[in-house]
Amino acid sequence: MASELAPLLLRVTLCTGAAIVLLLLLRQPLRRWCGASSAYLAWLIVPMVAIAALLPGRSAPQVLTLQLPHPVQALAAQATPAASPAAADVLLAVWAAGALAWAWWCVHAHRAFLRRAGRLAPHGAVYVSAAGAGPASVGLLRPKIVVPHDFAQRYTPDEQALVIAHEQTHIKRRDAIANLVAACFQCAFWFNPLVHLGVRRMRQDQELACDAAVMARHPQQRGVYAEALLKCHTRVGGAGLHCHWQSPHPTKERIMNLQHALPGSLRRVLGRCAVVLLAAGAFGATLGVRAEPAASAPMYSVALSLDGGVQEPESIRLHFNAMERDESDTASPLHILARSGESFSVASDGWRIDMTLRQGDAADQVWLAGKLYKDKTLVSTPTLLTRLGEQATVRVGDGDALFSLAMKVTTKP
């Protein structure tokens, strides 16, 4: 629902923003003490935090079985869906428009590079472009190394080998997939400048990690490698999904980084361990923060009343994620406590009605969003907006087979 988009976007934006700020502060110390690969690996924390922010709140489901009248066999949900608030609809439209615009920009930047490359002619382990595009590794499923038409004239044989080794490292590490994930983040969070800054710094760490990997195999070629970096004059207009030799990265920083001694094996292992611990801590902290709104959400007391036709009693199961069953009201055998955002279900003979409580726009209103299933198949999605203390009913069937589930929601201190 559109009304659920705003809190979801806000939660994920705040969590990923905090993770990006943390990595912006730690990337240089990580690179200095543990190597560029550890700094690049640490960016995996951002999607992990996003996943943790999207997970539902933690609550242990409880099951209560009661003897109640048998429900009807025919179902027809008779609840008028309430329209989403206009502000939520506008927010959804603006977000979707921004996401589509940014997706178009990413596709345009990638296609622009392919147009600049022109026709690709295979030449050994590389593909020579008809124009000056490259060097770069291009493609997700079948990646290839693209070099400019003057590659052999511009670079010496040693420099050519180092450039190709750099792009082969990109392909081996599947960096294009990482770039695709980063582009998806930019599309989803186009309104957050921290995401765009974080993607840019991630791409920089990606290049530094590849530089370090090549230098680990060719430690005596630092000068040659620096000369190769200075010989690329192609202006990169947009990063796209490909991994460009002359990426949007300060060339001076890459050359200065070549002068630093590579960390030893112990420091690299310790760096990876530190990243794993940092990722686990960020994931756990996000889950903890995710659980806090549920704990502070309003508590409601829900009285359920089932009215069925003349049938033999059957076992009806009531599932709920409430803190406890409300024992203060003895008039109804179905009376539970539930927080905003929690759900409960009434099920019998293959039928199941899932209901979720959410606080309404006004203080005295509550949303009841339902899903009606038959043998795990979704039949209907009734949505009701009711006032506290008033009865909301979902009716099923007609005549002697009439069955209704009435719900009266009140606040619980």
N, C-alpha and C positions, 0 to 999 in steps of 0.2 A: 504494500500500500504506500501511496505517496506520503501519508502522514508519518510513516516509519522511516522515511529516507533521511530526514533532517537529523534525528538523534544518531542514526547509524553512521552517516557521513561525519558528524561531529566527533563521535567516539573514535573512529578509525583515524581521522585527521589529527586529533590531539595525540593519540598514541604513536602514530608513525612520525609525526613532527618531533615528538620528544626523542624518539630513536634516532632520527636524522641529526638532531642537535648533538646528541651524545657522540655519534660517529664523527661528526665534524670536529669535535674537540679531541677525539682519540686517534684519528687516522694518522696524524703526523707522528705522535709518540709510538704508535704501533709500527709504523713504517721504519722509524729510526731504530727501534730496539729489536723488533721481531721480523722485519722484512716487509717488502711491498706486497707479497702474496697474502700475508696475514691481514694487512689493511684492506685489501680487496675482498678477502673472504668475509670480513666483518660486515660488509654490506648486506649479507644474507639475513642479518638481524631485522632489517626493515620489513621484508615480506613475512617473516615469522611473527613479528609484532602485529602486523595487519591481520594475520590469520587468528591470532589470539584475541584480538579486539572483536572479530566477527563471531567468535564462538559464543553460544548461549551461556547465560549465567548458570553457575553450578547449583544444582539442587537435586536431592535424592527423591525420585518418584516413589509415591506410596500407593498402595492398592487396598481398597476397602470393598468387600463383597457383602451385599445385602439382599434379602428376599423382598422383591417388589413385584408389582403386577407386570405381566408379560407385555412387551411393546408390540405394536402393530407390524404387519408384514409389508404394507405399502407405505412409501415415504414420499412426502412432498413438503419441502421447507417453505413455510409461509411467513418469511420475515423480509421486510423491505430493506435492502442494503442502503445504508446511509452514505451520502456522497462525502468524499474526502474534503477537508478544508481547502478553501481556494488558495490559501498561502502555500500549502504543501504541494498543490498542483503546479503553481507557478515555480516553486523551487525545483521540482522535478523537471519541468520544461527547461529552465535555465541550465541546470546541471547537465541534462542530456545534450543540449545544444553546444555547451562548452566541450563536453567529452567528444562529441562527433567532430567538432571543429579541430580539436587537437589531434584526433586520429587521422583526419584528412591531412593535416600538416605533416605528420610523421610519414604517411604513405607518400605524400608529394615529395618530401625530402629524399626518401629512398629511391623513388622513381626518377627523380632529377639526377641522382648519381648514375643510375643505369643508363639514362639518356646521354649523359656526358661520356660514359664509357663507350657507347656505340657498339659496333659489332666486335665480338670477342673471338680472337683466333687462338686456339691452343698452341702452346709452345713449351714442351717439356712439362714441368710441374706447375706452370702458371698459364694464365690466359692474358694475351696482349690486347689491350683496348685500342680501338681505332683512333681515340683521342688521348687527352692527357690525364684521364681519370686513373686514380690509383697512386701507389700500391694500397691494396685493401683486400680483406677477406670478405666475401659476399656469399650469402645463402644460409638457410637454416638446416634443411635436410641434406642438401648436396653442396656444401660450401666449396668455393673455389677462390684461388688467389688471382686477383686482377692487377696487372701492372700497366703503366703508361706505355705508349708506343715508343718513347725514347728511353725506356728503362735501361737498355744495354749501353746507350751512349752516356746517360747521366751518371750512372753508378759504375764503380769499378767491380770486377768479379767478386772481391771479398765483401764489398758493400752489398752487392746483390744477394749473396748467400745469407748475410745477416738480416736483410729485409725479409727475405723469404722465410727464414727461421722465425722471425717475429710473427709473421702472419700465420705460419703453421702452428705456433703456440696458441694463438687466438682460436684456431679451428679445433685444436686438441682439447682446449678448455671449454668449448662450446660457449664462447663469449657472446655470440650473436643471440643465443637464447636469453642470456642475462640482459642484453640490450632490449630484447622484445618485452621482457618482464618490466624493465624500467620504463619503456614507452607506455605500457599499459597503466602503470602507476601515474604517469604524467597525464594520461587521458582521464583517468578516474578522479584525480585530484588536481586538475588544471588550475584551480583557484588557489592552491597553496604554493606560495613561492619557495617554501622550504623543500618541497618535492623536486622542483626544477633545479634548485641549487644542489640538492643531494645527488640527483642523477648526473649532473655535470661532474661533481667530485668523484662519483663512482666510476665514470668513464675515464677520468684522469688516473685513478688508482688502478684501473684495468690495464691501461697502457704501461704504467710503471711496473706492474707485476709482470707483464710480458717482457719488458726491458730487462728486469732482474733475472727472469728465467733464461733469456738468451745469454746474458752475461755470465750466468753460472756455468753454461756450457762452453763459452768462448771468453774466458777471463782476460786473455791477452789482446782482445780486439776492441777495447773501450774507445780508443781514438778513432778507429775506423767506423765504429757505430755512431759516434758523435758526428763525424763528417757526413754519414748517410742521413742523419736527422736534419742537418743543415741544407741538404741538397734538394729537399722536397719543397717546391714552390707552389704546389697546388693549394688553392684557397678552399677550405672546407666550409660550405655554406650551411649545411645542416648535418648533424651527426648521423641521422638515419639509424638503420639496424646494422649496417656493415661496420667492420672494425678497420678504420682507416689508419694507415701508417702515420700520417700527419693529422692526427685527430685534433678536436678543439681543446688542445692542452698546451700550456706554456712550454715551448721548446726549450727555453732556458732552464726550467726546472727539471726537465727530463735529462738534459745534458749534465747539470749539476748533480743529479742523483746518481749518474754513472760513476762519479768520483768517489762515492761512498763505498766502503768495504761491505761485502755481503755478509749478513749474520751467519754464524755457524749453525750446525745441525741442531744443537741443543736449544739455541735461542729460537730457531724456527719451530721446533716442536713445542716449546713453551708458549710461543705466540699462538699456535693453533689451539692449544689447551685453553689459553686465556680467552680466545674468541668463542670457544665452545661454552665456557663458563659464563661469559658475558651474554651469549645468546640465550642460555638457559635461564639466567637471571632476568633478562628482559622479557622473555616469554612468561615466566612465572609472575613477574610484577604486573604485566598487562592483564593476566587472568585475575590477579588480586584486585586491581583497579576495576576490572570488568564486573567483579562480584559486588563491589560497593554500592552501585546504584540500585541493585536488586534488594540489598539489605535496607536501604533507606527509602525504598518505594512505599507508597501508601498501602496499608493493610486493609483488606476488605473482608467482610463476612458475607458469604453467599449461601442463601437458603434455596435449595432445589426442591421442586415439587413435580413428581411424575404422575400423570393421569393417563391410564390406558383403558382399553376395552375389556370386556369380560373374558379373560383368558386364565389359564392355569398359571400359578406363580412360577416364575423362573428366576434364576440367579442373574442379577444385574451387577456388573462391576463398575465401580467408580474409581477412576485414576486421578490423582491430583498431586501437584508439586507444592502443595501448601505446607506451611510450617507445622500445622497441627489441625486436627478436627475440632471444630467449635462445639464444646460440650455445654456452653451456657444456654443454648436454645434446645429444649427437649421437645418442642412441638413438631419439628421436622427431623426424621432420621437422616436426612441428607443436608448437613449444614457444615460447611468447611470454611477455613480461613485461607486466603490467598492474597499474595502481593500483586501489585500492578506488573504486568508482563508475564505472570505465571499462568499455567493452563491446567485444565482438568478435563476429564472425558467420562462419558456415560456410554457403556457398551453392552450389547446383548444380541445373541443370535446372529452374529456376523455384522451387525450394524454398530457404528460408533460415531458419536458426536464429540468433537474436540472443541472446547471453548477457551478463549484466551481473554483475560481481563487487561484493559489498559485505561489509564486515566484519560478522561475527556478534556476538551478545551476549557470547559468551565469546571469550577470546583465541585459542583453537584452532579456532574455527568460522568458516565463510564461507558467505554466502548466494549462490546462483546463480539469478538470476531470468531466465527465458527467454521468448522470444516466437517462435513457429513460424509461418512464412508460406508460403503457396502463391500465387505470382503476385500478390504484394502484399496478399493476403487473410489476415488473422490467423486461424490454425487453432486454436492452443492456446497456453497460457501456463504451461508447467511451472516450478515453483519448488522448488529443492532446498536443504537445509541440510546441509552436509558438514563433516567435520573436516579439518584440514590433514593432507596426506599420504594421505588415504583417497580412493578412487575414487568419483566420482559419475557416473552413466550415464543418458542419455536414449535409450531404445530405440524403434525405429521398424520397423513391419512384423513379419513372422514367417516361419518356415521358411527356405527358401533365399533369400528376399528380406529377411532380417533385416539391419538396419542400426543401428548404435549409435554414439553419440558419447560417449566416456568422457573425463572430465576429472579430473585429479589436480592439486590446488592446493597449493603450498608457499610459504612465505615466502621473500622474496629480500632480503638485506641491501642 
